[in-house]
Amino acid sequence: FTANAANYKLFTRLYSPNGNDNSFYYRVNGGAWIMWFFMDIGNLRWELPPTSQFTLQEGLNVIEFALREDGTGLDKIYLTKNLGTSVGSITGFGAEASNCLLSRSSTTQAAETGEQEEEKVKVSVTNVYPNPLVGSELNLTFNQELSETLQYRVYDNWGRIVTQGSVEVKGDQAKISFRGAELTNGNLMLIIEGETLSQQRLRFIKSE
C-alpha cells in the first residue's frame, strides 16, 4: 500500500478461538518479526499489537503477517495518524470476514453448506509418520479407503509455503515424496485436502 511519510498507529481486527490458537507474527517494511500473543479468547474484536506505532515512508510500504498457530484469524487492519486513538474508539468497518469464523463446528458448517460437505468431514488422516521426518518420504494413514488425488501444501513456522503438490491415493495409505532440500529443518505444517477429504492441518518436524 502507499502512504504519506508519517508516524502511524496500527490496529487489527482478529479472532482467537482458544489458548492454543492465539498468536501470530507481524513486521513492517522488512523489519524484525514481532511475536504477538493475545490475552483475550473468542469473539472477533479490535486489538492493539505490542508494538503498534511505526514510521512509514513516503510511497510504498508493506505490513506482513505470518502464521504461528493455525486457528488464529485476521479480519482487518486499521492504520491512523492519530496516535491518541484507543481500541475502544474503533468500531464497525464492515461485516466480519468469513475466514475468521473458525469456532464453528464441522457439524454446523455441514448444515450450512449441505449434505455434500457433511460427507467430506467423515474422512480424516489418522497418522503421519515418520515424525520427526529424517528422510524425504512422509506417510499418511486414513480412517477409510480413498481413490482420488489430494492437493497438499507445506508451510514453515513463518507461514511461508515451502512446497506444494498432489498425491494419488488408492486405499487407506499414501506417501508424499519430497525432493532433496525441498523441506527446511524445523516445525512444519502439512495442509491436505481433496474431493472427499476435508482440509486437514497436520504438524510434523523435519530433521537431518
C-alpha positions as CSV (number, residue, x, y, z in Angstrom):
1,F,0.0,0.0,0.0
2,T,1.1,3.6,-0.4
3,A,1.2,6.2,2.4
4,N,2.5,9.6,3.2
5,A,5.6,9.7,5.3
6,A,4.4,10.0,9.0
7,N,4.0,8.2,12.2
8,Y,1.1,5.7,12.2
9,K,-0.7,3.6,14.8
10,L,-1.7,0.0,13.8
11,F,-4.8,-1.9,15.0
12,T,-6.0,-5.3,13.9
13,R,-9.4,-6.9,14.0
14,L,-8.8,-10.6,14.9
15,Y,-10.2,-13.8,16.3
16,S,-8.6,-16.3,18.6
17,P,-10.7,-19.4,19.4
18,N,-8.7,-20.7,22.4
19,G,-5.5,-20.5,24.3
20,N,-3.7,-22.8,21.8
21,D,-4.6,-20.6,18.8
22,N,-3.9,-17.0,19.9
23,S,-0.8,-15.7,18.3
24,F,0.9,-14.7,15.0
25,Y,4.0,-12.8,13.8
26,Y,4.0,-9.4,12.1
27,R,6.5,-6.9,10.7
28,V,6.6,-3.6,8.9
29,N,8.8,-2.9,5.8
30,G,11.0,-5.9,6.2
31,G,11.9,-5.2,9.9
32,A,12.3,-7.8,12.6
33,W,9.4,-10.2,13.1
34,I,7.4,-9.5,16.2
35,M,5.6,-12.3,18.0
36,W,2.1,-11.3,19.3
37,F,0.2,-13.3,21.9
38,F,-3.5,-12.3,22.5
39,M,-4.8,-12.4,26.1
40,D,-8.5,-12.4,25.2
41,I,-10.1,-15.5,23.7
42,G,-13.1,-15.7,21.4
43,N,-15.1,-13.0,19.6
44,L,-14.0,-11.1,16.6
45,R,-12.6,-7.8,18.1
46,W,-10.1,-4.9,17.6
47,E,-6.7,-5.3,19.3
48,L,-3.6,-3.2,19.7
49,P,-0.4,-5.1,18.9
50,P,2.6,-4.9,21.4
51,T,4.5,-2.6,19.1
52,S,1.8,-0.5,17.4
53,Q,3.4,2.7,16.3
54,F,5.6,2.8,13.2
55,T,7.1,5.4,11.0
56,L,6.1,4.8,7.4
57,Q,8.0,6.0,4.4
58,E,6.6,8.1,1.5
59,G,5.1,5.8,-1.1
60,L,5.1,2.0,-1.0
61,N,5.0,0.3,2.4
62,V,4.5,-3.4,3.3
63,I,3.0,-4.8,6.5
64,E,3.3,-8.6,6.7
65,F,1.5,-11.2,8.9
66,A,2.8,-14.7,9.3
67,L,1.3,-18.0,10.6
68,R,2.2,-19.2,14.0
69,E,-0.9,-21.0,15.2
70,D,-3.3,-22.2,12.5
71,G,-6.6,-21.3,14.4
72,T,-5.9,-17.6,14.6
73,G,-8.0,-15.4,12.3
74,L,-7.1,-11.9,11.0
75,D,-10.0,-9.9,9.6
76,K,-8.8,-6.4,9.0
77,I,-6.1,-3.9,9.8
78,Y,-6.5,-0.2,10.5
79,L,-3.8,2.5,10.3
80,T,-4.2,6.0,11.6
81,K,-2.0,9.1,12.1
82,N,-4.0,9.9,15.2
83,L,-1.6,8.3,17.8
84,G,-4.1,9.0,20.6
85,T,-6.7,6.6,19.1
86,S,-7.7,3.8,21.5
87,V,-9.0,0.3,20.9
88,G,-12.4,1.3,22.4
89,S,-12.9,4.1,19.9
90,I,-12.7,1.8,16.9
91,T,-16.0,0.3,15.7
92,G,-17.5,-1.0,12.6
93,F,-15.5,-1.2,9.3
94,G,-17.8,-3.7,7.6
95,A,-19.0,-7.2,8.1
96,E,-17.0,-10.0,9.6
97,A,-14.7,-11.9,7.2
98,S,-16.0,-15.4,6.8
99,N,-12.5,-16.9,7.1
100,C,-12.2,-15.6,10.7
101,L,-15.2,-17.5,11.9
102,L,-13.2,-20.6,12.9
103,S,-15.1,-21.6,16.0
104,R,-18.0,-23.2,14.1
105,S,-18.0,-27.0,14.4
106,S,-17.8,-29.2,11.4
107,T,-21.4,-30.2,12.0
108,T,-22.6,-26.6,11.8
109,Q,-20.6,-26.0,8.7
110,A,-22.1,-29.1,7.1
111,A,-25.6,-27.9,7.9
112,E,-24.9,-24.6,6.2
113,T,-23.3,-26.0,3.1
114,G,-25.4,-29.1,2.6
115,E,-25.2,-32.8,2.6
116,Q,-22.1,-33.0,0.4
117,E,-19.9,-31.1,3.0
118,E,-21.3,-33.4,5.7
119,E,-19.9,-36.4,3.8
120,K,-16.5,-34.8,3.4
121,V,-15.8,-34.4,7.1
122,K,-16.2,-38.1,7.7
123,V,-12.8,-38.8,6.1
124,S,-9.7,-37.9,8.1
125,V,-6.0,-38.5,8.4
126,T,-5.3,-40.7,11.5
127,N,-1.4,-40.9,11.4
128,V,1.5,-39.0,9.9
129,Y,4.9,-40.8,10.1
130,P,7.8,-40.9,10.5
131,N,7.7,-37.8,12.8
132,P,10.3,-36.4,13.0
133,L,10.9,-36.9,9.3
134,V,14.6,-37.6,8.7
135,G,14.4,-38.8,5.0
136,S,12.3,-37.5,2.2
137,E,9.1,-39.6,2.3
138,L,6.2,-38.8,4.6
139,N,3.5,-41.5,5.1
140,L,-0.2,-40.8,5.7
141,T,-2.9,-43.2,7.1
142,F,-6.6,-42.5,6.6
143,N,-9.6,-43.8,8.5
144,Q,-11.1,-45.3,5.4
145,E,-10.1,-46.2,1.8
146,L,-9.9,-43.4,-0.8
147,S,-9.4,-43.3,-4.6
148,E,-8.7,-39.8,-5.6
149,T,-6.0,-37.1,-6.0
150,L,-5.2,-35.0,-2.9
151,Q,-3.7,-31.5,-3.0
152,Y,-1.2,-30.5,-0.4
153,R,0.8,-27.5,0.8
154,V,3.6,-27.4,3.4
155,Y,4.2,-24.2,5.4
156,D,7.2,-23.3,7.6
157,N,6.9,-21.7,11.1
158,W,6.7,-18.2,9.5
159,G,3.6,-19.2,7.5
160,R,5.5,-19.3,4.2
161,I,4.8,-22.0,1.6
162,V,7.8,-24.4,1.4
163,T,6.4,-26.7,-1.2
164,Q,3.1,-27.9,-2.7
165,G,1.8,-30.6,-5.0
166,S,-0.5,-33.5,-5.3
167,V,-0.6,-37.2,-4.3
168,E,-2.6,-40.1,-5.7
169,V,-4.4,-42.2,-3.0
170,K,-5.7,-45.7,-3.7
171,G,-6.5,-47.3,-0.4
172,D,-6.1,-46.1,3.2
173,Q,-2.5,-45.0,2.9
174,A,-0.5,-42.5,0.9
175,K,3.2,-41.5,0.6
176,I,4.4,-38.0,-0.2
177,S,7.9,-37.9,-1.6
178,F,9.8,-34.6,-1.3
179,R,12.7,-33.6,-3.5
180,G,16.2,-33.2,-2.0
181,A,16.4,-29.9,0.0
182,E,12.7,-29.1,-0.7
183,L,11.9,-29.1,3.1
184,T,13.6,-26.9,5.6
185,N,14.5,-28.3,9.0
186,G,12.2,-27.5,11.9
187,N,8.5,-27.4,12.6
188,L,6.3,-27.7,9.5
189,M,2.6,-27.8,8.8
190,L,1.1,-30.0,6.1
191,I,-2.3,-28.9,4.8
192,I,-4.0,-31.5,2.6
193,E,-7.5,-31.9,1.1
194,G,-9.4,-33.5,-1.7
195,E,-12.9,-34.2,-3.1
196,T,-13.9,-36.4,-0.1
197,L,-11.3,-35.3,2.4
198,S,-12.0,-32.0,4.1
199,Q,-9.0,-29.8,4.8
200,Q,-6.6,-31.4,7.3
201,R,-3.8,-29.5,9.1
202,L,-1.0,-31.8,10.3
203,R,2.1,-30.7,12.1
204,F,5.4,-32.6,11.7
205,I,9.1,-31.9,12.3
206,K,11.8,-32.1,9.6
207,S,15.2,-33.2,10.9
208,E,18.6,-34.0,9.5
